[in-house]
Amino acid sequence: MKLHFMDNCSQEIDLLFESSWEVCNKIGGIYTVLSSKAKTLKEQFKDKLIFIGPDVWSEENPSPYFIESKTLLRPWLRNAMLPEGVDVRVGRWDVPGKPLAILVKFEGMYASKDAAYGRMWELYNVDSLHAYGDYDEGCAFARASAQVIESIVRFSKVNPRNVVALFDEWTTAMGLLELKADMPDVATVFTTHATSIGRSICGNGKPLYDQLHNYNGDQMARELNMEAKHSLEKAAAWNADCFTTVSDVTADEAEQLLGIRPVVTPNGFELNFVPSKKNYTAARETSRKKILDVAHALTGVDFPADTFIVATSGRCEYRNKGIDMYLDAVRAVGASSPAHKVLALVLVPAWCGGPRPDLAQQLAMQNFSRLSDPVLTHKLNNYGDDPVNRRIHELGFTNDRAADVTVIYVPCYLDGADGIFDLTYYELLPGLDLTVFASYYEPWGYTPLESVAFGVPTVTTTLAGFGRWVMEIDSKPTFASCGVEVVERTDSNYAEATARIAADILAMCGADSKAIATARKAAAATAAKAQWSDFMKYYYSAFCKALSDRDLRLQK
């Protein structure tokens, strides 16, 4: 079946592929991008939409997100003709929409690695000579994904000119390049969610924004030993029929560091992850009871029902995600006599060693005596080196009865089976009164978008793509107007931004019930403007561009 998916696009799509390391493999924000947009794409493309991810699972450790099928794509499976050592499993991704998913075992691609890297140099000047770390693994998966796409297209006998293949991040870039070389009729899209060199600049403590106009991507790659990944990512950006990214923030970064301006395809969200109005109050009560019980069992402090619960969450990137600024702001709140007792959570997965047995036991027995080191809910394998743990202790958070602010660090994935909360992150979100994401490097910012989707007001920054988007729809965003405060953040205003965040926390903590209800309603209204049903038009436009530019390329 051929699909006319846009009134202003005369092109047709018979097959749409998307390859990512995070298909059925929850690691970070890209998983949220793909899993949340799957339903809207599936409604349009049905089973002509196929996601491809790495099969990094085993019988002992199966993917909780993949439902294998013995019947889907069976005729192709019998005739797949894939390279030796490349095996696939077909099924459905267990997310709303349940799209087709293929998981790929890619170990067989290592045997041809050297020849492949040589070919990449000859065709695209990709420098794999300085590769290290996860480069080989990413490229092996990417190349195997390209083989799967080519095999399906040839077997299905569809016109390759009606096929679009989208590749996410540098980990799939070599697959795009191989597919372009071997099946040039297929239109390709390359999406960078954050440039590898931009992330490296930030990770090495260098100022990205004040100096961005002075940076040369190739030069910085040499300086930071990032030549292989940067070279591969740059080649994919230049050779894709359409190059995209998720926000204007990252578009500016990509233009400077990769030398090409991408199309912006902002990230949306599916509101079906959010409890219905009928169930929301119960979900909020369940979450708050669990959070306050854990805090009680850990600290021995009986927190009142009106405790103001604030949290930050996301990937464990201490500076990039603004965890340092959040903790400093929370400390300032504690010195300012907040209107209510404040419980500040850090929900950031780290090198977790499992739940604390003493805390788990106290929760089971409903014994609420103070434990030693009443900051951590789970064990840390690198206790002395974990930057969040160090900073909490450096700031002197004692979590005793007299403290106005209690800080609790939850260094685990909230997957519903962490041994302490045993609720998922989405099940805990409704219980929060405010979230803070003081981002320094945040290409989009799913965490604040998720927060407002659950009706929880949030604080973000001008360095987050989501923050920039909010300022596009509301030139002077406030909690009252849109449920979001956007704090200006630069390379040189750390103290000012910290003070502003502290003021925002204090303001919400002291707000009356009417102001709180207004902010929560405004937050939900903002999320309603960022649904995939509204944002998918940007992807459709990118697909059109890829098909059109592919046609121009083939005419040359």
N, C-alpha and C positions, 0 to 999 in steps of 0.2 A: 504494500500500500504506500502510495506516495503522499507526502504531507505538504500542503500549502500552509505554512505556519505564520506568514505575515502578509497583510494586504499589500504592503509596499515592496514586497520581495517576490520576484518572479521565479526564484530558485526553488528547488524541491529537495527534500531530504528523505532518503530511504533508510539510512542507518545513522545513528548518532552515538559515538563512543566517547567515554570520558575515562581517562586513566589517571590514577593517583595512588600514592603510597598509603593514603588514608581511606581507601574504599574498604569497608568492613574491618577497619583497623584504626581504632580511636586513639589518636595521639594528641591532637591539638585542635586549633580552630578550623583547619581545613576540613576535618571530619564534619563539623557542624555545617559548614558551607554546603558540602556535597549531600549530606544526609537530609538536610532541611529543604534543599531545592528539588530533591528527587521526586517528591509528590507532584509538584507543578509540572516538571518535565515529563513525568510518566503520563499525566493526563493528556499531554499534547502528543507524545510520540509512542505511547503504549510500549510494546516490547521491541520496538525499533530503537529503543534507548538501552544501551549496554554499558554498565560500569565495569572497569577492570582494576583489580587490586592485587597486592602481593599475597601469596599463600604462605604466610609465616606461622601457620598453626599446625597443631598435631592432634592426635587422638587424645592425648593426655591434657592438652591445652587448646581446645577448639575455640574458634571465633564465636563469641556470643551474639554476633551481629549477622551471621550468615546462615541461611537455610538451604542446605544442599538439595538438589533435585536430580533424579535419575532419568527424567524425561525431557527437561528443557534442553533445547538445542541438540538433541540426541543424534539426529542425522549428521550434523556438522562434527560432533565429537568423534563419530566413527570414521570420519574422513579428514580429520584436522590437519594431518601432515605437518606437525610441528617439529622443531629441531629436537634431537635426542637430548633428554634431560630436562625438557620443558613439558610439564604436565599441568593440566587445568582441572578445576572443578567448577561446575555450573550450578547456580541456584538463584536465590533472591536475597537481597539485602533487607534485613529485618528492621526497616524504618518505614514511616508513612509512605505509601505508594508501592512499597515492596518491588522495586525495579529489578530487572535482570542484573546479575553480577557474576563475573568470572574471576575466580582466584587463580593466580598463576604461580606455579613452582618454577623458579627461574635459574636454578643452580647450573643447568646445562649450558647456559650462555657464557659461563666463565671460560670454557675451553677455547672460545673464539674471541676472547677479550682483546688480545694484542692486535689481531687483524682488524677488529672493529675499530679500535682506537686509531690505528693507522689510516683507516678509511675516513674516519671523521676528520682527521687532520688534512687529508688530501681534498676532501669535498668542501669542508666548512672551516678549516683552520682551527679546529677545536684542540686545545693543548691539554692532553691528558697526562703529559709527562710528569707533572708535579702533583698527581693525584695521591690522596691518602684518605684514611678514615673510611667513611661510608660511600665514597665515590663509586667504587667498583660495584657495590651492592645496588645502589640506585640505578646505575647504568645497565646492569644485568636485568633488573626488573623492567626497565624502560624498553630495552631491546626486545625482551620476550613479549611485552605488551604489543609492540609493533607487529611482531610475528603473528600474534593472535588476531589482530585487526585485519591484517592482510589475508590470513587464512579464511576468516569469516566472509570477507568481501568477495573473495574468489569463489568460495563454495556457494554462497547465496546467489551468485550471478546477478547481483544488482549492478547498476551503472556506477562505477567508482566516482563519477562526477556528482553523484547524489549522496555522497558520504561525507560526513564531517567528523573529525577526530580531535578531541580536546585533551590537551596534556597539561597537568598541574605541576608547577614548581620544577626546579632543576632536576629533581629525582626522576622525572619522566622525559626530560628534554632530548636525550639521545634517541628515545623511541620516536619522537617527532621527526628528528633529522633522518633516521633510517627509513621511516615511512615515506617521507618526501622523496628520498632517493629511489626507493624500490616501487612505490605506487604513487607517482606524482599527481594522478588525477584526483586523489583524495584531498579535500580541503582541510587544512590544519589550523588549530587555534592553540596558542601557548599562553597560559596564565601564570604570572608570578604573583604570589600573595605577599611576598616580601623579597626584595633582591638579596641574594646571598652576600654580596659585598656591603650593602647597606646595613644588614644585620650584623656583619662582622665589624664594621666601623663602630657601631654602637656598643657591641659586646667588648670591644677593646678600649672603651672609655673615651673615644674621640668624639668631638662635637660634630654631629651630623648636619644640623640645620644651619647654624651660623656660618659654617664653612662649605656647605654643599656646593655652592657655585664654583668653589676652588678645587673640588675633587675631580680627578680623572679616574674612572673606574678601573682601567687597565693598570695604571700606576699603583692604585691602592691595593689591587689584587696581588701585585708583586710584593708590596710592602707587608701585607697581612697574610701571605702564604695561602692565598685563595685563588690562585691562577686557574686551576682545573675547573672548579665549579663555576667561577665567573665566566670563563671562556665558553663553557658549555651553555650556560644560561643566556649569554649574549648572542651566541650563534642561533639558539632556538628563537629568541625574540626577533632577530633580523630575518630569519628564514621561514617563520610561520606565516601563513596567509593572513592571520590576524593575531596581533599581540595584545593581551588585555591584562589589566590589574584591577584591584578592588576599590581603589579610592584615589582622589586627587593627590593626597599626601604621597602615596606610593608612585603615582604617575610622574610627579615631579622628580622623585628619587630615581626612577627608572630612566627618565629622559636624560638626566645628568650622568648617571653611572653606566648605563647601557647604550646611550646615544640614540635612543629611539623612543618616541612618545607612544604609550599604549592607549588603547580604548579602555574607558572605565566601565566596569560592570560591577556595581555595588552589591554588597551581600544583603540578602533578605532573610526572613525568618518565617516559619510556619507556626501560626498561633494554635494549631492543634496539639502542641506540646504543653499548652497552658491549661490548668484545671478550669472547668466550666464555672460560670458564676454560682451555680447551685452547689458546687463542691469546693469553691475557693476558700470559704471561711473555715471549713473543716481541715483543709490542707494547711492553711496558715496556723491553725491551733496545734495541729500535730507537729509541724515543724518547730514552732516556738517551744513547745513542751520538751521536745527532744534536745534542742539547743540549750535550754536553760537547765535541764537535768544533767547534761554532760558538764556544763560549766559548774554546777553545784557539786557534782561528784569529784570534779578535778580540783576545785579551789576550796571547797567547804563553805562557800558563800551562798546563802539562800537568796537568789536574785528575785526581785519583785516582778510582778506580772507586767508592769509598765517599763521594764528595762528596754533601753533603746539599743537595738541590735544592728550593727553596721558591719559590712564585710567587704573584702576584696578577694578576687579569685583569678584563675587563669594559669598560664604556663609559668613555670618557675624561672623567670628571668628577672632577677632582683632589681636591676636598674631600668631595663627596658619597659617592664610592666609597671614601674612606679611604686613598687612595694616599699622602697626606702622612703619615698615621700609620704605614702600612706601612714607608715608607722610614725614618722615625725609629726604628721598632722594630728594623729590620734594622741600623741604625747601632749601636744599643745592643747587639745581639748581637755585633757585631764588637769591641766593647770588653769582652766578657765571656769571651773564650777558649773558643769553642765546641769541642765534642768532635771535630768533623770540619770540613773546609773547607766553607764555605757558599757556594752559588751562588744568588743571589736574582734572580729574573726579574720584570720588569714587562711583562706581555703585554697592552698597552692600545693599541688603534688610535688614531692621532693623525693630524696632517696629514702623511702619509707621502709622501716624494718618490721612493720606489722603493728597491730593495736597494742597499747600498753595493757599488760595483763592486770595490773592493779586497778586501772580505771575500768576495764571491762568487768572485773569482779564487783567493784562497788556499784556499778550501774545495775548489774544483775541482782544484787542484794538490796538495791535502793539504800545503800549506805553512803552518806554524803559528808564524810570527813575529809579534811584537806590532805592532798597528796604532796609528796616532794616534787619539786620542779613543776608547779601547777600552771604551766604554759602550754605543754605539748599533750596532744591527745594520742599520738602514735609515736613509736620509737623511730629515731633517726639513725641510719647507719653511719652518717658523718656528722655526728652531733656538734663537734667543735668547729667544723668547717662550714656548716650550713649558714649562709649569710643572713637569712631571715631569723633563725634562732639566735645567732650572735647579736643581731641588732636589737631584738626584743630584750635580751638580757642587758645589753649596754645601756639601753634607755631606762632601765631600772623598773620595769613592770613587775611588781611583786604579787599582784592578783590577790591581795589580802582584803579583809572585810572593809577596811577604811578607804580603799581606793575608789575614786570616782569612775575610773576606766580600767576594765579588765581586758587583757589581750590574750587570745587563745590561738595557737598555731595548729592547723589541721593539715599535716603534710602528706595527705594520701588522696588517691582518686576516690571521689564520692560516687561509687558505682552501685550503692545499695547493699554492699557486702564488705564494708571496711572494718567491721568488728566493734565499732563504737557507735556511730550514728545509724548505720545500716539503712540509710535513706540516700537516694540519689541526689545529685546537685540540684536538679529541677524540683525534687520534692522538698529540699531545704529552702530554696529561693523564696517561696511565699512568706516564710516566717521572718524575713529580714525587713527592717524599716528603711534602710538606705544601703546603697552600694557605692564604693569609691574605686575608680580605676584611673590612677594618676599617671597615665601612660606617657613614657618618653618616646618609645618606638612601637607604634601600633598601626599597622597598615589599614586595618578596618576597625575591629573592636567588637567582637561578638558578645563579650561579657556584659557591656552596658546595654546592648540591644536586647539580650536575653532578660536582663533585669527589668527594663521597662515593659517588655512583653508580659512579664509576670506582675505588672502593676507596682513594681518597686522603684521609687525615684533613684536616680543615679547621678554621680559626678564623673565626668570624663574631661579630656583636655583637647586643646586645639591641635595636638600632635597625633590624635587618633582620627582615622578616617570617619568613624561614626560621629565623632564630635564635629568634624567639618560638615558632614551631611546635615546634622541637626541645625547648624548655623545657616544652612541654605534654606531650610524650611521655616526657621524662626530666627530672625536676625539678632534678637536679644533674648536668648533662651533662659528661662528660669524654672524653678520647680513648679510654680503656679501655671506657667504658660505651656510647658511641654513635659514636665517631670524630669528635666535634665538641666544641670548646671554645667557649662563648658568653661573650664578654667584655662586661661591663657598660659601656655608653657613654652619656654624657649630654652636655649642652652645656657642662659645666664640669669634666670629669674627663679631659682630654686626656692629661696626663702619666701618670696612673694607668693608663689604658687602654693607652697605649703600652708601659709597663713590663710589664703583664700579657701583652701579645702577644709581647714579646721573651722573656719567661719561657717561654711556650708553645713558641716556636720552639726555644729552648735545650733544653727538656725532650724534644722529639721528636728533636732532633739527637743528644742523648746517650742515647736509649733503646736498650735491647738488642733483639736480633732477636725475642725472644718478645713484648715489649711492642709492637713495631712491627706484628707479625703480628696481635696482638689488636686494635690500633687500626684496622688496615685491614679486618679482618673486621667489626668493629663499624660502621665507616663504611658498608660495603656493606649491612649489615642495616638501618641507618637509611634508606638510599635505597629499600630494598625496601618500606618503609612509606609511601613518598611516590610510588607509581606512580599513573598516571592511572586505572588500574582501581580504585584505592581512592578517589581524589579526585573522580572524575567524578560521584559521587552529589551533590556540592554543586552542580554545574551542573544536574543533573536537577531538583534541588529549586528552583533559580532559574527554570528553564523552567516548572515547575509554578506557581510564584508569579506569573510573568508572565502565563500563561494565565488564572489565576484572577483576578488583579487587572484584567486586560483585560476579563473578563466583568463585573466589578463596575463598571468605568468605563462600559461600554456600557449598563448598566442605569440609569444616572443620567439 
